[in-house]
Amino acid sequence: MIEVKNLSKRFGPLIVLDRVSFCINDASLVVVLGPSGTGKSVLLKAMLGLLPVDNGEALFDGKSIQSATDEEIYEIRKQVGFVFQGTALFDSMNVADNIALPLTEHTAMPSKEIRERVCCLLDIVGMAGRAHLYPQSLSGGMKRLVAVARALALDPKYLFYDEPTTALDPIMTDKVVGVMNNLKKSHTSSGIVVTHDLDTAKAVGDEIYMLKKGCINKLAKIKKELYD
């Protein structure tokens, strides 16, 4: 379980997070919805200790990342797979090497097992047979699926998705959403999705919150509350 308690962050006079609190239960996806520029990505970075906060904390299975030692933070972050909005794939590496990178950097897994793991992950995200391709030859949606596969490499307990369907066409959006839901069901991965897309929020979220003017609220009527 992840517990976010009273997280607050401001940049000068701008209050981005104002005592934000919510929980992410095991095997569930929490969606934080809101227009661009409301601080959704700041929330993810604050939760992982990548940005200092003014107040509050994020607890991973009871351990506060804000008060953890460097070694403890490293161990916490290894439990989190992060799908970046821009995918953050390395253009100089093919798909297989991009996905394998966390395994080569953080484990002593033999090369053969790494290759087998990469093939398994590509199959999970529906990208089997594309290990040899380079990012520049992939569509935006395919890059997003590879990014999901890489996020899964270390078999994380939690997945963080930053705008996973932004700028995708409806077909690729459905594929990415399908993968996210399948992971939640078959791999019991829990985590958080930040997005401004209403359809994605409704399709993947077990609980949906809106971040607006620094405050977070659980939603019932999504469209009305988002744009009022």
Buried (B, 14 or more C-beta within 10 A) or exposed (E): EBBBBEBBBBEEEEBBBBBBEBEBEEEBBBBBBBEEEBBBBBBBBBBBBEBEBEBBBBBBEEBBBBEBEEEBBEEBBBEBBBBBBEBEBEEEBBBBBBBBBBBEEEBEBEEEEBBEBBBEBBEBBBBEEBBEBBBEEBEBBBBBBBBBBBBBBBEBBBBBBBBBBBEBEEEBBBBBBBBBEBBBEEBEBBBBBBBBBEEBBBBBBEBBBBBBEBEBEEBEEBEEBBEE
